[in-house]
Structures are given as structure tokens and as C-alpha cells.
Amino acid sequence: MVDMEVDATTTLDSSQPSLLATAETEAEAHAPLGSSSVSFAAARLSACCHGGAKMAVLAYSLGKREINQYFSIKNAKLLSVAAVVLLTVFHSASRHYGGSDTCDWLLSSGRFLGDNVWQPYGCMLHKYKSNEANGCLREKRIAFVGDSRIRQLFYSFIKMINPEVKEVGNKHENIPFVDGDSTVDFLWYAEVNNSLKEQLMLWTEASASKPHVIIIGAATWSIKLHNGKSEALFQYKANLSAISDTLEKLAEHSEVYWVLQDPVYEVVLSDSRKMITNEQINLYNEAAVSTLNTSKKKVKFLEASRQAAMETISQSVDGLHLPESTRDVGAMVLMNSMCNKILKPIDGSCCQSAPPLSVLQKLAAVLFLVSIICFLLLGCSRHHKSRPIPDVESGEEKKPPAVVGQLNPKGPLLAICKMSLIMLYFYMCDRADIFMKEQKFYTHSTFFIPLIYIFVLGIFYNENSKETKLLNREQTDEWKGWMQLVILIYHISGASAFIPVYMHVRVLVAAYLFQTGYGHFSFFWLKGDFGMYRVCQVLFRLNFLVVVLCLVMDRPYQFYYFVPLVTFWFAVIYAAMALWPQILQKQANGSAFWNLALLLKLLGLLLFICFFAYSQELFESVFSVWPVSKLFELQGSIHEWWFRWKLDRFAVINGMLFAFIYLLLQKCQLLSEGKGEPLFSNKISNCLLFISVVSFLTYSIWASGCKNKSECNEMHPYISVVQILAFILIRNIPGYARSMYSSFFAWFGKISLELFICQYHIWLAADTKGILVLIPGNPTLNIIVSTFIFVCVAHEISQITNDLAQVVIPKESGVLLKRLLGSGVFLVLVLILSHKE
């Protein structure tokens, strides 16, 4: 980030000056002075028009101030707390009284998000690959028992194990399948009769041949052979009753699934199947449920495939058998039901229980609990701190002045207590079995419509900048804000599946790193402050939330990849500027030699980057040494760290070089940064604007034509800077553009880091693989509510981080060194404990 010292603002808008007096004065200036009737009428018309415009501006200003007074961030946070409490109670009660077994949700209900994308109710369906299926089913026997519809399900299932399988063989015979240590058989039993009962009895008596999983179902042949007569239905019920006890006995040691009958498409059924109607299907399904759904509930019912078929049966060729995409839903549901509890895929939340607490999670819980107890004890013995005073004009809260030299431990403890409650919410959202999760599904509308909406809001909330320099603080906050909002929409919509959007978002991530290089270089170059106080302040603000989440959510540091990336590059910038020879602007002012020396330093940094980029083995050997490896490994490998580092390896040095050139031009007075003035002369400004627009569009056209992520990612480090520089010039060359900024985007920009990190667990779900569901059954309302809570939490964490940074990072060097030593010991202890686990 450009500057990690984030200002804690409290409203989305800055204050507007009162326009009442201005409107009245200008209205009086337009009043007639006794001239001719035509002039009088024209003057009245002019006064009316201008007065109406002024009153519109006045209404806008007063209305915005009214919003700021009653809908401050403080009130929003209180409302979000109330929403969290109510939603937690609602979901807890729903799970307690309505059933909390996500396996039942998986098997019983769901909906299509789009073509061939099935969404179970309240949980996420993992799409199993061949190697995963083989790993789960190793040394297992699975039996599919039934008619031609069960045979379809059998083929869809074994194709997940071996995609090369062909549907061949006699239709009315048993079909064996063996792949490695996995055995899956199809047994032809078209009716529920004595033959089926004998087979089931044989399995109960011979434990060696008994399948681990039995998938069974039949009904359509009974309807067909008896022409849909009611006597056949009674006999079907009787036969089900005869095998009910046997199925219950098998279910004691095996998983038994009864497949409810899918609907038929009566219009295209052949004459020999006309008696198989949906009315008959429903009667047979009701008979199966009423007979087999005993008090023990050991036999599971597969109904999800039936629900899927109700939407797609019209695509059936013969009206009886399902299209391949629909029967694949049933097979995938079965695979999730069998394997999720074994393999525990992060994006397969169905049929998974909450993971047990790790040692680090227990340690974090104890620390938070001790802090809460200490705060409560102090609260009983000390007077309550005076409440912040709201400033209606600005919408901000003015805190009473603190007593100099007095350290009140209640303040930091209060911040830690708030953080404890926030982390509890994080845990409930993404680790506990309380809230629901759903998978992402990308459509152009789910990405572009919210994008258009937020940019309309961003344009609506615009203000005059306090300063008009290139990339001033308000403008960089605005830049970070709109980029972060685009990235959030990109993540929740699953837009990474659309390569043109993916490539543009990659530029946004590079732009964040560009700002990191630009901001930190500018600070060191201008101020020359290489003291540990500021370094620790920046590192604390970057890493505090992530370190806490690593403990609470039991995730490695590299999982939150952007923070390790920014932290690494900050350390590189600091080393490059602090190591001998230290070159500052005040030195370079006296001699061009120092400017050249700094360029040589930057060239050395570039060579260092290239050396590591083209030597993956050296890179991996450096970052595979303990304890460094514990910081940069993900699932035992540093491949992810290598990929992230290499992808934007030039972004930071591009930002540093741009900052150097800009500050040099500024020092030489070659830039016009006055209000309303173009950055250069009109001729040069127009020429640069034209080149920038063409470059910006050229990159977008190239990105839109990308067909392969890997190939485009290879080009990205070299050409992403083109669009970044083009945007900077387009945004800053015109004086009027440089004089304005969006307060809406700037507000989000000040908490962009917290927004990026918090989205992992309290807006998205399953570690970003899915979407958190607080309001089931209404996706639009769910996004509104979860977003509101998510933004309030991110803002509060930003304030907590700022408050704790002032306490944890003292200015006295001796105290600071002691705390650094204590922090180092704590982190080593954490790494050791995580290594043992």
C-alpha cells in the first residue's frame, strides 16, 4: 500500500460547506430592478433557473449531511452487531429444530445455478477428479442395484473414477468394474421381488462379499409390467416391507442409499411405456419413503437427482432416461456423500463436521479469554471513559484529549476484547456448523451489473481535492478503493473463470504493488527516516490481522498471499534504500552524481529480481529453509509463493522508478500542479493523453483476446505497467480531473487491506472457495446483509489495528527492542507448535 497509516474515518462522505447563504445571495442578485417588461421577465426566468440549480445543490448538501448525522459508521456497526446476533440465533435454532445434517441437505434438495452446475441446499458440492475418487474408494466395494436408470447412475459414477469408460455391454445383465483397488458393480434387479431379497440376505450372511456402499432403486418396471394397476402398487409396498429389515441390517455396517424415482417426460414416451406417468412415479416414491423411512433412519434417500431431473427431463431422448448432465448430478452427490468426510475438501462443505480445535486455536482462545476477564476486572475498578463526541458538520467523532503521560490499560484491552468478538464471528462463519455456504457461479451479469452500480455511486460521491499534486493522498485512497471493490466483486462472482476479467484484475493487484513501491520509496527518499519505529509501525499494520487469523482460523501465513507479498517487498525497498550508500533527495539536489548512483541502485535491484526469477531452484532453496519455509509454504510447498512473487515481480520497482522520475521532475519545476492546470503544456498534455488512452485500450484489447491463462501470465509482468502508467496519466494530466476525487472510493481505500483479508472468511466462505449464506433462499438480500456486516467489521478492525499500533509500537528504542524480542520469541513458539501439528 502507498501508506499503511490509515485514517479512521467514520462516514462515507466528507463535509460539504453550507450553501444556504450563497443560494439566497445569488437569488437576490437576479431580482429585477425596474427595467422593461421583457427584461423583467427574462431576469425572473434567469433567477428561477439559477435559483433552482442552487436549491438542488443545497438539497443535495443538506440531504447528505442529514444522512451523515443519522447513518454514521458507529450506528452502522451497532446495526451490524444486532444483525449478527439475530442471524446467529436464527441459524442455531434452525439447525437445532430443523436438522443440522448437511448430508441430508446434500441428498434431499438443491437447485441449478446454471447449465450443469448443481447447488445443494446450504452447503457446497465438491467436483471430484479421478485421482481424488480413486483415493477415496481405495479398497472399497460399491454395488449399484436396480434397473436401467440405476445403470445410468452407475456409469456416471465410474466415469468419475475412470473418464475413459464406455457404456457397453448387455443392458439387462450385471456389469462389473474394477479400477486398481476399487470395485464397483452393477446388479440388474428391475423389480423389488424375492430375487432382490435373496441377494440382500446373502450380503447380510457373507460379510466378506458385502459391499461398503449399496445404491438401490426400482419402480418403473413394476409400473410397466402391471400396466400401472393399483394392485401392483400394493405388492410393491409389501415387497419393500419384506426387505426393509434386511436393508436396516446392512446399513449398520454399510452405507445404503435408496434412489427415489426420477420424473418422466410423458410427451415422448413410447407406447409400451405410456403407463409410466408422473402420477404413478409419485405414488411409488411415497410408498418407498413411508416404508423405508423407519425410526432408525439408517437408509438414506437420494432425492437430489430427482429434483435435478424435474428441470431437465424435457431434454430426455426417450422420456424415461435422463440426459447425461443430469444423471451426473446424482453421481456427484453420491461421491460427495461418501468421500467428503474422508478427504475433507475445502470446497465440499456437505457431509463435513466442524474440524477439531488445533493447539494454536486453543492458545488464541485462552489469550482472548484472559483479555476479556482483565478488561471486565478493570472496568469494575475504573471510571468509564467519556464517549466520543459526534461532529455533525464533518460526520466524524472527536475524541476527548488524552492525558499526557497517563497509560490506561483499559484502552488496549477494550480493543483486544472487540477483536476477540470479531474473531468469534470469523470462526462461526467459516469453521463452525452455524451458517450456510454456497458455491460460486459466474455469469457476465453477476460481475458487470454490480460493477456499473458501484462506479455510478463513486461518481455521485465526488469532492474537491485538498491538494492537486499527482497521486495525492486522496487520489491514492480513491484508487485503492475502487480497485478493491472491483476485486471483491471479482471474487464473489467467480469471475476468474473469464480470462479477460482475470487479466484485468491481475493488473489491479500489480497496481497495489506499484503503489507500495511508489509510496515507500517517496517516504525514504524525501524524509530519510530509516528508524525502527516506522518500520515496525508498517509491519504491524500490515500483519496484525493476518497473524491473528492464522491462529484463529488455523491457516498458514502464505494463505493470505497478498500480505506476505507486500511485507516482502517493503523489506526489499527498505533494504535497497537503507543499505550503503544511503541516497536521499537532499543529497541529490547538490549533485547529479547521486541521482545516477540511485539509478544504479535500482538497476542492482532489478538484476537481483531477474536473477531469482530465472532461477527457480535457487528461489526454492532460499525459501525452503526453516523457519522461513513456515512463512511461505502452502500445503507443504512454496509453489504458490513462487507463482505470486514471479507474477508481479517488476511492479514494485516500476513504482519506485516512477516515484523517482516524478519527484525529479517536480524538483526541476517541470510540472504544473496548480488547481485546474494541466500537468504539462497543452501540446505535451494532449499528446500524452492520446498515447495513454491508446495504450490503455491496446492492453484491454490484448487481455480480451487471451485464451490461455498460463501464456498470458507469462506476458503480464512485462506489460501490466503499460495500463498502470496509462491510468495514472489519464487521471492526472487534466487539471480538473486532478482537482476532484471520489469520497466514496476513498473511504473504502482507507480500509482496503482489511477488506481484502476479511473477505476470506466473512463474505466469502470455505477459505474463498464459496459464498457465505446468512439469508437462505434470497441471494440478493443475502449479499446486501453479508456485505453490510463485512464492511463494518473491516472498518472496526482497521480502527483496532491503528489503536493497538500506538500502544504496541513505542517510540522509545529500548522498550521497542524488548517488545521486538518478546514478539520474536512468541512467533518462534507459534512456528514450533504449528510444525509439530
N, C-alpha and C positions, 0 to 999 in steps of 0.2 A: 504494500500500500504506500501511497505517497507520504502520508504522515499518520502514524498509528495513535497520535494523541487525539483521540476522538472527542469532539464536543458533545456533551449530553444535552441535546435539545429536547423540548417537550411537546412541540406541536409540529404539524406538517407545514405550517406556513410562518413566514416572518411577518412582523407587524407592518401595517400599512399606515401612512400618515393620514390624519383626518382630513377629509376633502369637503367638509360642510361649508366652512368659511369661503373656500375657493369657489365652490359652486354658486353660493349666494352672490359673491362679488362679481363674478363674470355674468351672472344673470342680470344684475343691475346695470352693468356696462352696456348691455344690449337693449335697454329700455329706450323708447322713442323720446326725442327732445322737442317735438312740436314741428317737425318738418312737414312736407306734403303728405297727402293720404297714401300715395303709392310707397313713398319712402317709409312712412309709418308702418304700413302693412308688411313691407319687406323686413324691416327691423324686427317687428313682432315675430315673423316667421323664423328669422335667424335666431332670435332669442329662444324661441320654442325648441328649435332643433339642437342648438348648442346646450341649452339647459337640460334637454332630455338626455343628451350624451353624458353630461356631467352628473346628472342624477343616477344614470345607470352605473357609472363608475362609483358614485357614492354608495349605492345599494350593494354593489359587489364588495366594496371595502367593509361596510358595516356588517354585511352578512358573514363575511369571512371572520371578522373579529368576534361576532356572536358565536360562530362555530368554535373558535379557539377558546372562548370563555367556558363553554359548557361541555365541549368534547375534547378536553385536553388529554395528553397521553396518560396522565395519572388516573383520570376517570376511565379511560380505555383499559388500563391494566386492572383496575378493580372489577370492571365488567368481565374481563377475560378470566380472572380468578373465579368469579361466580359461575361462569360458563364451564370451566374445568371441573368444579365441584359437582355441578348438576349432571354433567355428562358422565363423570366417573360413577356417580350414584346410579344413573340410568343404565349404563352398561353392566355394572356389577349386578344390579337387580335382574337385568335381562338374562345374564348368564346363569345366575343362581336359580331363577324360576323357569326360564325358557330353555335351558340346556346350554352347556358351555362346550360341548364336544365338537371341535371343528371337523372331526371325521364325519359326524352326522351331517354337518353343513356341506361338506365336500360331496358326499354321496347323494344328498337329497335335493339340492336346489342350486340354481345358478342362472346365468344369462350370457348371451353372446355380446361381447364388446364390439365386435366387427366380424368380418369373414374369418371363420375357423378359430377365433380367439374366445375361449370359454372362460368365464369368470365365476367361480363358485361363490356362494353367499358368504361374505365376511372373512375370507381367507384367500391365500394366493396359491395358484396351481403352478408347480414347477414343471418345466418341459424337459423330460428326461432324455438324455442322449444314450447311445448304445453302450458306451463304457460304464455309465452310471447304472443302467439297467442290469448289465451283467454283474457288476459289483454287488448290487442289492440282492439279486436272485441266485447268487452262487450257492451251490449245494442245496437247492430247493426244488421241490416238485409242485407243479401247479396243474390243476385239472379244470378244463372248461367242459361243462356237461350240458347238453341241450340240443337245440335244433339248428337250422341254417343261420338264424340270427346270432346265436351264440358262436357259431363258426366264424361269422364275420368279425365278431369281437375278438375271437382267438387270433385271427390273422393280424388284426390291427395291433394286438398286444405283442406278438412275437416279432413284428416288424420294428418295434422299438428296441428289441434285443439284437436283431439282425435285419437291417433295412433291405438286404438283397433277397429276402424270402419272396417266392412267387406263390400265388394262390392256385395250386394244382392238386390233383388227387380226386378220388371219388367223393361225390357230395354226401352220400349217406353212410359214410364209414368213418371209423376212428382215424385220427391223424396225429402221429407222434412228431415231436420236435425236440431235438437235443442240440444245445449250443454250449460247448465247454462243460461246465459243471451244472448248467441249468437245464431242467427238463420241464417242458410244457406240453401237455397232451390235450387233444380234443376228443371227447367221447360222444358218439351220436346216440342221444336219447331224445327223440322228438316229442315224447309224451311222458307225463308223470304217471307211471304204472309200476307193476310188480318188478319188471326188469330193472328199472331205475332203483327201486327199493333194495333189490338184491345187491346191486353194485355198491350202494351206500353202506349196507350191512357188512359187506366184505371188507370195506375200508375200516370199519369200526373194530373188526376182529383181527385184521392183519396190520399191525402198527408199522411194519417195515415198508409196506407199499402205500400207506396212507399219505395223500398229498398234504403239503403245508398250507396250500390255499385252494379252495374249491369255489368256482364260479358256475352257477347253475341257474337254469331258467327254461321254461317251456310253456306253451299255451296254444299257439296258432294251429298246430296240427290237431289238437283236440277239437278246436272250433271247426276246422275244415272237415275232418273225418266224420263228424257227427252233425254237420250242416248247421251248426250254431244252435242246437236244441238245448233246452234248459236242463234236460237230464244229464247232458254231458258236463254242464257246469257243476251239478251236484256231485257227480262222480269225481270231477277234478278236485273239489273240496275234500271229498273222502280220501282220495289218494294223497293229497297234501297232508292231511291229518295222520295218515299212516307213516309218512316219512318224517314228520315233524320232530319226533323224539330222537330219531337217528341223526338228523341234522344238528339238533342241540348237542347231542353227544359228540359229534365230530367237531363242533365249534368250541368244545372245551380245550382242544389241543391244536386246532387248525382254524384258519380264517375262512368263514363260509359267507359267500355273497349270493343273495337271490336277486336275479336281474328282472326287474319289472318290465312288462312288455311295452315296446315302443308303439306309437300310433301307426296307422296305415294311411295311405293316400288312396281313398276308395275309388276315385275317378279312374285311375289307370290299372286297377286290379283286374287280373284275368277272370274269366267266367268261373274257373274252378276255385277261385279264391274270393268270390263276391260275398260269401257268407262271413268273411273275416272283417267285421266292421269295428269301428272305434268304440261303439257301444258295447260290443262283446269284449273287446280288449279291456275296457274299464271294469267290467264285471269280473273278469278273471284276475285282474290285478287286485281288486278289492278282496277277492277270495284268498289270494296269496298272503296279503298283508294281515287279514283278520285271523288266518290260520297259523302263520309262522311267527307273527309278532307276539310272542309269549311274554310272560312277566320277566323271564331271564334275559330276553333281548340279546341273545348271543348271535343269532343270524342277522347279518347286515343286509339292507336293501339298497340296491343300486338303482336310483331313480333319476340321477342327473342326466344320463344318456337319453332317457325318455323325454325330459324337458328340452334337451337339445334337439331331439328329433321332431318335437312339435313345431319347431320353427323352420325345419329344413326338409321334412318328409315330402313336401311337394316337388323336391328335386329327385325323388326316387324314380328309378327307371321302371320298375315293375310294381311300385306302390307298396311293396312289403319290405324289401331290404333297403337299408339306409344308404345314403351317399357316403363315400369313404371318409370325407372330412368329419361327418357327424359321428360315425362309429369310432373314429379316432378319439373323440372326446371321452367316450366311455372307457376306452383302453387307458388313456392318460389319467383319468380319475382313479381307476383301479391301481395303476402304478404308484400314484401319489399316496393312496391309502395304504399300500403295502410297504413302501420304501421311505417315506418322509421321516418316519420315526427312527429309521436305521441310519440313513445318510445325512439327515438333518440339513437339507439345502436351505440357504438363507432366504431364497425367493420361493420356498414352498412351505408356507406357514400352516397349511392344513395338516391335521393329524400330528402336530408337534406341540409338546408341552413346553412350558417356560423352562429355560435352562437353569441348572442349579447355580447358586452364587459362587463365584470364584473367591480365592483368598483376598485378592485386591479389592473386589467389590465389598466384601465384608469389612475390610480395613477402611474403605471410604465411608461405609455406613456408620462405623464406630466413630470416626472423626467428625462426621456431620452431627451425630447424636450428641457427642460431648460438647460441640459448639453450641447447639441449641440449649442444652442444660445450663451451660455457663451464661448464656445470654439471659435465660429466664432468671437465674440467680442474681445477676447484676441488675436486671430490671426491677426486682423487688427491693433493692437497696439504693437505687439511684432515682433521681427525678427524671421524668420523661423529657426527652429533648424537644424543644419547640418545633412546631410543624413548619415546613416551608411555606412561604407566603406567595400565593399566585399573583403574577403580574399580568393584569388583564390586557394591558396595551401590547405586550410582546408575546403573551401566551406562555412565558417561561416562569419557572419557580425560583424565587430568590431565597437563598438560604441565609439564615442569620449568621453574622460573622463569628468565626470560631475564636476561642480564647487562645492567644498565643502562648505556646509552651505547655499547654494542658493536653495530655493524651487521654482520650476517653476510649477505653477498650470496647465499650458498648457498640460504637460505630462499626468497626470491623466485624464484630461478632454478629451484628444485625445483617451485614452484607453476606456473611457465610451462612446464616440461617436462611436468608432468601435463596441463596444458591442451593442449599440443601433441598428446599421445597421444589425448586425448579428441576433439580436432578431427579427427584422423585417422579415428577411428571414425565421427564425423559424416559425413565425406566418403565413407567406404566405404558407409555406409548409404544415402545419398541422392544421390550423384553417380557413384560408381564402379559398374562392372558386376560386383558381387560378390553382394550379397544380392537376394532377390526382392521384388517388390511386388505387391500385390493391391488391387482397388478396394473401396470401402466398400459395404455394403448394409444398409439399415435395416429392422429388424423391431422390434416392441414388446419382444420378449423380449431382444434383444441390448442394449437400453438399460435396461429396468426390472429385470431379474434382477441384473446387476452392481450396480445402484443399491441394491437391497434388501440385497445382500450387504455392501457397504461400510458401510451405515448400521447393520447388525447389529454389525459389527466396531467401529464408532465408539462404539456404546452399551456394548459389552463392556469396552472400554478407557476407563473413566472414573476420574477422580481428584478429590480435593478441591482447590478453587482456593486459591492462596496469599493472594489478596485477593478481596474480594467487591464491588468497585466496578463500576459499569455499564461495559460494554465494556472490562474489564481486559485486560492483555496476553495472558493465557492464553486468554481468550474470543475475542479478535480473531484469534489464531492458529488456534483451532478453527474459527472462521467462515471464514477464508480457506482452511483445509484442506479442509473438506467441500465448499465451493463449487468449489475447484479439481478435486477428484476428480469431481464431477458434470460439470464442463466437459470433463474428459478423456474420460469415458465418452460424453458427447455428441458429441465429435469423432470418436472411433474407431468409433462405431456409425452415424455418418452421420445423426444424429437431427435435423439441421437441416431435413430433408425433412418432418418432422412439426411443423406450425406451433405447436401448444400447447407442445411441449417447447422449440422455438426461442424463444418469447416468454418463458418462464420463465428460460431461460439468459441472455437479454438483461438480465433483472433482476439476475442474478448478476454480470454484467460491470458494470452500474451500481452494484451494491453494493461492488465493488472500488474504483471511483472515489469512492463515498461515503466509504469508509474513508480514502482518500487525503486528501480534504478534511477529514474529522474529525481524523485523526492529525496532519497538518502544521499545521492551524490551532491545535490544542491545544498543540503544542510552541511555536509562535511566540507565542501568547497568554500562556502561562504563563511561559516562560523568556526570551523576548525575544532569543534568540540568532540574529542575522542574519549571523553571520560566515561568511566564505567556506569555512572548514574543513568545517562541517557540510553546507553546500550541495554542495560538491564530493564529500563522502562519499556523500550520497544519489544524486547524479547518476552517480557511478562505479558504485555498486552496481546502479543501475537499468540502465545502458547498457553495462557492460563486456562481458557475454556477447553482446549483440546486435551490438556493433561488431565483435567477433571473428568472429561468424557472417557478418556482411556481407562480410568479407574472404575467409573460407574457403569459404563456400557461394555467393559471388558473387550476393548478393541485396541489393536496396536497403533502406535503413533502415525505410521505411514498410511493408515486407513483414511485419515483426514489429510489427503495428499497435498492440498494447497498450502497448509500451514508449514509442513516440513520444507516445501519448496521455497516459500517466501523467507523462512528463517535461514535456510542455507544461503540464499542469495544475499540476504542482509549481512550475514557473516562474511561473505566474499567481498561485498562492497566495502565493509568496514576494514577488512584486511588490506584491500587494494589501496585505500586512501590513507590508512594509519601507518602502514609499513614505510620504512625509509626508502626514498626521501618523502617526507610529508609535504605535499604541494598544495598551497591554498591560494585563493584568489588575490589576497593582499600581496603575496609574493609575486604572482604572475603579473600584477599591474606594473611592476617596475621593470620587467624584462620579459621579452617574448620567449626567451630560453625556457622559462618554467612552463609556459603553455606547451611547448614542444615536448618537454620532459613528461608532462601529464599525458600527452597523447601516446608517448612511448609506453607509459604505464598501462594505459588502456589497451595498447597493442599486445603487451605481455599478457594481460588478462584474456584477450581474445585467443592468443596462442594456447594458453592454458585450457580454455574451454574446448578448442578444436582437438587438442591432444587427448583429452578424456573422451570426447565424442567419437573419435575414430579408433579408440582402444577400449572396447567393451570389457575385455578380460582385466585390464588394469583397473577400470572403474569398479568392476565387481569385486576384485581383490581388496580394494581400499575400503569399500563399504560392507564387506562381509566379515570384518574383524569385530569381535565383541569388545565393548558394548555398543559400538556404532551400528552394528548389524541389527540390534534390537530396536533401534530408532527407525531404520529404513527398510526393514523386511516386512513383507506382507505374505502370510501363509508360507513362511519359511524361505521366501525367495525375494531378491531385490529387483526382479524384472520390472515390477510396476514402477519402482523408483527410477530405474534406468529409463523407462519409457517416458515418464513425466518430465524428467530432467532434460532428456535429449530433445523432446518435442519443442520446448521453448528456450533452448539454451542460449540464444542470442538476444532474447527480448530485454534482459536486464542491461546488458552492455549497450544496446541500442538506446535505451533510456538515458544511460549515463552520458553517452556521446551527444545525444540531443540536448541534454541539460547544459553540457559544456559549451556547445555552439551557441545556444540561446543566450546564456549568460555572457559570453564573449561579445556577441552582437549587441546585447543590451549595454555592456560596459563601453563599447565603442560608439554608442548612441546612434546605431543604425536602424533602430526600431522606433516606430511611433505608437506608443501605448496609451495615448490620451483617450478620453471618453469620446466615442463616436468616430475616431480616426482609424483609417485602415493601417494595418501593421507596417506596410511598406508604401512606397509611392503608388499612385493609382495604376500606372503601367505595369509595374512589377507585381502588384497585388492581383490585378486581373489575370496576368499570365500564370501566376502560381495557383490561383483559384481554378483556372481552366485545367491545368495539369493535374491538380489534386482531384477534381471531380472525375476526370478521365481515368486516373489511376484507381480511384475508389471503385468505379463501375467496372473497370477491367478485372480487378480482383474478384468482384462479386460474380461476374460472368464466368471466370475461370472456376470459382468454387461451385457454381451451379452446375457446371459440366462434369464435376468429379463423379467417377463411377466406382472408385475403389479407395477405401479409407487409407490403407497402407501406403499406396502410391502417393496420395495427396498429402499424407502426414510427412512423407519424405521431403516434399517441397515446402511445407509450412514454415519451418524455421527460417528459411531464406527470404520468403516473400510476405510473411504476415506483417512485417514492418511497413510495407507499402501502404496498406489500408490504414494502419495506425497513424502514420505521418499525414496521410491524406485527410483523415478525420480532424487531426489537430489543426491543420492549416485551414480547412473549410470552416471550422468552429471559431478560429481566432483572427484570421485576416480581416474580415469585415468588422469595422468598429462597433456597429450596432449589435452584432452577434456577441462580441466580446463583452459588451456592456450589460447583457442580460444573462440570467441563469434560471433554471427551474428549481424552485424551492422544494417541490415535491420529490424530484430525483435526488436533490442534495440531502434531504432528510434521510432517505434510505442509504445514500452513500456513506453517511457517518456511522452506520451500523452494518456496513456491507460484509465485514468479516464475520460478525456474529450471525448474520442471515445465512451466509454460505455454510457455516458449520452446523447451525441449529437445524437446517433443513434435513440433515441426515436422519434425524430420529423423530422430530415432532411435526413435520409437514409431509415429508416422505415417510416410508416405513420399510422395515426389513433391510436396514442399512442401505437405503436409497433405491432398493430394487422394486418397491411398491409404493402405494399411497396410503396414508393414514386415513381411516374412516371413523369420524366422530358422529356423523349423522347418516346412518344407513338408509339406503333407499332413495336418497336425493343427492346426486353427485354435485350439483351446482351449489346447494346450500352447504354441503359438507366442505367444499373448497372455501367458501366465504368464511365459515366459522373457524376452520382449522387455520386459515391464513391470518385471520384476526388475532387468534391466540399466539400463533407462531411469531408474528411481528412484535407483539407486546413482550413476549419472552425474550426475543433477541435484543430489544431495546433495554430491557431491565438488566440483562447480562452485560451489556455494554457499560451501563452505569456502575454495576457492581465491580466490573474489571477496573474501571477508572478509579473508583473509590479505594479498592484494595491496593492498586498500584502505588497510590500516595503513601500508604502505610507500610506495605511490604518492602518497597524500594526506598530506603532513606538516603539523604544526601551526604551524610557523614560517611567517609570512606571506610573507617574502621568497623562501624556497625554493618555497613553493606557487605564487607568481606566476610564477616561472621555469618551473615544470613546466606551468602552465596555458598559458604562451606556447608551450612546446615542443609540447604536445598540440594547440594550435590550428594550428600550422604543419603538423603531421602530418595532421590532419584535412583541411586545405585541400589538401594534396598528394594525399590519397586522393580527394577530390572532383574534383580536376582530372584525375587518371588515369581515374576512372570516367566522367567527362564525355567524355574522348577515345574511350573504348571504345564 
